[in-house]
């Protein structure tokens, strides 16, 4: 996952490390010359430290200071890496600023690991923009039952399949779930979610094609209440934020269903388009968390890096394949460790 971005970040990591290491040589030489200039001309007593030992101690104890000049080229390379990986410009700027602030003026003892310094700065910057993630399990545990989750998003991004995957995931976690088939307009949508529900063994509430989706989802909530179920997963028709009639319909669904959580679903492979659409959806309807599908097909990783920082809402899951179990909770620390290499 995000293999292309991982490879590029490794190259930048090496470039930053080499640049900082190169700056150490002149400073170490200056330290040695300082000792040489003050060293006595007479022979050092065998009982005391030798001249070379004094140089070594002084160099080890001296601190090197990383300057803007040392890393400017490497930061430019990092900027291009992020932009060509579909990381949004504001997010790229935030990462560069964070890395710069963490490295420039940094005091480092000669002999201290340069790579550890670089990785620490990159890791801190990436975690800053990725946010904290979002645990759906903990959210459900902290709220009154049934927890009502409304799924929204654009046509063709895998929203209905994502509802089924999350249903299977929650069932495996020990929660009781009902699915509301709120996509009543797309031909075959109700049949699609019904097949999913049957395969994973979850109850589904559905009306006839063309029915009012608000009514379907109201009935789904009532069923969950009467049967004391833990979670309602509400599927809805895919829509673009520019379609005012469908957006008004979504507003009605929200008023009737009163969801505890609104989840926006889009494709990781859409890159910056997914980030822009998520921001528009959030402005128009609101969103509490994000799911990105097809992350296994996305070598760039731009949407995953950008989306939480851009709209200020956490990334909750990544879809990574066609099977029901191919959905993973988004954990920023694990993603950053994977991007920067196992030895980071």
C-alpha positions in Angstrom: 0.0 0.0 0.0 1.3 3.4 -1.0 4.5 1.7 -2.4 5.4 4.6 -4.7 5.2 7.2 -1.9 7.2 4.9 0.4 10.0 4.6 -2.1 10.1 8.3 -2.7 10.1 9.2 1.0 13.0 6.8 1.5 15.0 8.6 -1.1 14.2 12.0 0.5 15.1 10.5 3.9 18.5 9.5 2.5 19.0 12.8 0.8 18.3 14.8 4.0 20.6 12.5 6.0 23.4 12.9 3.5 23.0 16.7 3.4 23.2 17.0 7.2 26.1 14.5 7.3 28.0 16.5 4.7 27.7 19.6 6.9 29.3 17.7 9.8 32.7 17.4 8.1 33.7 21.1 8.1 32.4 21.5 11.6 34.4 18.5 12.8 37.5 19.7 11.0 37.1 23.1 12.8 36.9 21.3 16.1 40.1 19.4 15.4 41.8 22.6 14.3 40.8 24.3 17.5 42.5 21.6 19.5 45.5 21.7 17.2 45.9 25.4 17.5 45.9 25.3 21.3 47.8 22.1 21.7 51.2 22.4 23.5 54.2 21.8 21.3 55.8 19.5 23.9 55.1 15.8 24.1 52.0 14.8 26.1 52.7 12.9 29.2 52.1 9.2 28.8 50.0 9.3 32.0 47.5 11.8 30.4 45.3 11.7 27.3 47.0 11.8 23.9 46.5 14.6 21.5 44.3 12.4 19.2 42.2 11.5 22.2 41.7 15.1 23.1 40.5 15.8 19.5 38.1 12.9 19.7 36.6 14.0 23.0 36.1 17.6 21.8 34.5 16.5 18.5 32.2 14.1 20.3 31.2 16.7 22.8 30.7 19.5 20.2 27.2 20.1 18.8 26.5 20.6 15.1 23.8 23.1 14.1 21.7 22.3 11.0 21.3 25.3 8.8 18.8 26.2 6.0 21.6 25.9 3.5 22.3 22.3 4.6 18.9 21.0 3.7 17.3 23.4 1.2 17.8 21.1 -1.8 16.5 18.1 0.1 13.4 20.0 1.2 12.7 21.0 -2.4 13.0 17.3 -3.3 10.5 16.5 -0.5 8.1 19.1 -1.8 8.1 17.7 -5.3 7.8 14.1 -3.9 4.6 15.1 -2.0 3.1 17.1 -4.8 3.6 14.4 -7.4 2.1 11.9 -5.0 -1.2 13.9 -5.1 -0.7 15.4 -1.6 -2.7 18.6 -1.5 -0.7 21.8 -1.7 -1.7 23.2 1.8 -0.8 19.8 3.3 2.6 19.7 1.5 3.3 23.2 2.8 2.4 22.1 6.3 4.7 19.1 6.1 7.6 21.1 4.7 7.2 23.8 7.4 7.1 21.2 10.1 10.2 19.4 8.9 12.1 22.7 8.5 11.1 23.8 12.0 12.3 20.5 13.4 15.7 20.4 11.7 16.9 24.0 11.1 18.8 25.2 14.1 18.8 21.7 15.6 21.7 21.0 17.8 23.2 17.6 17.2 26.2 16.1 18.9 28.8 14.9 16.4 28.4 11.1 16.3 24.7 11.2 17.0 22.6 9.3 14.4 21.7 11.6 11.5 19.1 9.2 10.3 17.3 9.2 13.7 17.2 13.0 13.5 15.7 13.0 10.0 13.2 10.2 10.6 12.1 11.9 13.8 11.4 15.1 11.9 9.6 13.4 9.0 7.5 11.2 11.4 6.5 14.2 13.5 5.4 16.1 10.4 3.4 13.3 8.9 1.7 12.5 12.2 0.8 16.2 12.5 -1.1 16.2 9.2 -2.6 12.7 9.5 -4.3 13.4 12.8 -5.2 10.9 15.5 -7.4 8.5 13.5 -10.8 7.3 14.7 -11.8 4.2 16.5 -15.3 3.2 15.5 -15.4 0.4 18.2 -14.5 2.9 20.9 -17.1 5.4 19.5 -19.9 2.8 19.7 -18.9 1.8 23.2 -19.1 5.4 24.4 -22.6 6.1 23.0 -26.1 5.0 23.7 -27.5 2.2 21.6 -28.4 1.9 18.8 -25.6 4.0 17.4 -26.8 5.3 14.0 -24.2 5.7 11.3 -25.1 7.4 8.0 -22.9 6.7 4.9 -22.7 9.3 2.2 -20.4 9.8 -0.8 -20.1 10.0 -4.6 -21.4 7.5 -7.1 -19.2 4.5 -7.9 -16.8 4.8 -5.0 -17.7 1.5 -3.3 -20.0 3.0 -0.6 -22.5 0.1 -0.5 -19.7 -2.5 -0.3 -18.1 -0.4 2.4 -21.3 -0.5 4.4 -21.2 -4.3 4.2 -17.5 -4.5 5.1 -18.0 -2.4 8.2 -21.1 -4.5 9.1 -18.9 -7.6 8.9 -16.2 -5.9 10.9 -18.6 -4.8 13.7 -20.2 -8.2 13.8 -16.7 -9.8 14.3 -16.2 -7.3 17.1 -19.3 -8.6 18.9 -21.8 -5.9 18.0 -25.4 -6.6 16.7 -26.1 -4.7 13.5 -28.9 -3.9 11.1 -28.5 -2.3 7.7 -30.9 0.2 6.2 -31.2 0.0 2.4 -31.5 3.8 1.9 -30.3 3.8 -1.7 -33.8 3.4 -3.3 -33.1 5.1 -6.6 -30.2 3.3 -8.2 -31.3 0.3 -10.2 -30.2 -2.9 -8.4 -28.9 -1.1 -5.3 -31.4 -2.7 -2.9 -30.6 -6.1 -4.4 -26.9 -5.5 -4.1 -27.0 -4.6 -0.4 -29.4 -7.5 0.3 -26.9 -10.0 -1.2 -24.2 -8.5 1.0 -26.4 -8.7 4.1 -27.3 -12.3 3.5 -23.7 -13.3 3.0 -22.5 -11.7 6.2 -25.6 -12.7 8.2 -26.9 -9.3 9.0 -30.6 -8.2 9.0 -31.6 -5.7 6.4 -34.5 -3.3 6.3 -35.7 -2.4 2.8 -38.7 -0.9 0.9 -39.6 -1.1 -2.7 -37.5 0.6 -5.4 -38.2 4.4 -5.5 -39.4 4.6 -1.9 -38.6 7.5 0.3 -35.1 6.7 1.7 -36.0 8.6 4.9 -38.8 6.2 5.6 -36.5 3.2 5.1 -34.0 4.5 7.5 -36.6 5.6 10.0 -37.9 2.0 10.0 -34.3 0.7 10.3 -33.8 2.7 13.5 -37.1 1.6 14.9 -36.2 -2.0 14.3 -32.9 -1.6 16.0 -34.6 0.0 19.0 -37.3 -2.7 19.3 -34.7 -5.5 19.0 -32.1 -3.7 21.2 -29.4 -3.8 18.5 -26.1 -2.0 18.8 -25.7 -0.3 15.4 -27.7 0.9 12.5 -25.7 1.2 9.2 -27.6 3.4 6.8 -26.7 3.2 3.1 -27.7 6.1 0.8 -27.6 6.9 -2.9 -24.3 8.2 -4.2 -24.5 11.9 -5.1 -22.4 14.8 -6.0 -22.5 17.9 -3.8 -23.6 20.0 -6.9 -26.9 18.1 -7.2 -29.2 20.3 -5.0 -32.2 17.9 -5.1 -30.1 15.0 -3.8 -28.4 17.1 -1.2 -31.8 18.3 0.0 -32.9 14.7 0.2 -29.8 14.0 2.3 -30.7 16.8 4.7 -34.1 15.3 5.1 -32.6 11.9 5.9 -30.4 13.5 8.6 -33.4 15.2 10.2 -35.5 12.0 10.2 -32.7 9.6 11.2 -30.7 11.9 13.5 -27.4 10.0 12.9 -24.7 9.8 15.6 -22.0 9.6 13.0 -21.9 10.8 9.3 -19.3 8.9 7.3 -18.1 10.2 3.9 -16.8 7.5 1.5 -14.5 8.1 -1.5 -11.7 6.4 -3.4 -8.1 6.7 -2.4 -7.1 6.5 -6.1 -9.0 9.8 -6.7 -6.2 11.7 -5.1 -6.8 15.4 -4.8 -10.3 15.0 -6.3 -11.3 13.0 -3.2 -9.9 15.7 -0.9 -11.8 18.4 -2.7 -15.1 16.4 -2.8 -14.8 15.6 0.9 -14.3 19.3 1.7 -17.4 20.2 -0.4 -19.5 17.5 1.2 -18.5 18.6 4.7 -19.4 22.2 3.9 -22.7 21.2 2.4 -24.0 18.4 4.6 -21.3 17.8 7.2 -19.1 14.7 7.8 -17.7 13.3 11.0 -15.3 10.7 9.6 -13.8 9.4 6.3 -13.4 6.0 4.6 -11.2 5.7 1.6 -11.7 2.7 -0.6 -9.3 1.1 -3.1 -6.2 2.0 -1.0 -4.6 -1.2 -2.2 -4.6 0.2 -5.8 -3.2 3.6 -4.8 0.6 3.8 -4.9 0.6 7.6 -4.4 -1.1 7.9 -1.1 -2.0 11.6 -1.5 -5.6 11.4 -0.4 -4.8 9.4 2.7 -2.1 11.9 3.6 -4.2 15.0 2.8 -7.8 14.4 3.7 -7.9 14.6 7.5 -5.7 17.7 7.6 -7.7 19.4 4.8 -11.2 19.0 6.2 -10.3 18.5 9.9 -12.1 15.2 10.1 -10.5 11.9 10.9 -9.8 9.0 8.5 -11.6 6.0 9.9 -11.0 3.0 7.6 -9.1 2.1 4.4 -10.6 -0.4 2.0 -7.9 -2.7 0.7 -9.5 -5.3 -1.5 -12.7 -7.1 -2.6 -13.3 -9.4 0.4 -15.4 -8.4 3.4 -12.4 -8.6 5.6 -10.4 -6.2 3.4 -11.0 -3.1 5.5 -8.6 -1.9 8.1 -8.9 0.8 10.8 -6.7 3.7 9.9 -3.9 4.0 12.5 -1.6 7.0 11.7 1.4 5.7 13.6 1.4 2.4 11.7 1.0 4.1 8.4 3.9 6.5 9.1 6.1 3.6 10.2 5.3 1.8 7.0 6.0 4.8 4.9 9.4 5.5 6.5 10.5 1.9 6.7 10.6 -0.7 9.3 13.9 0.4 10.6 12.6 3.9 11.6 
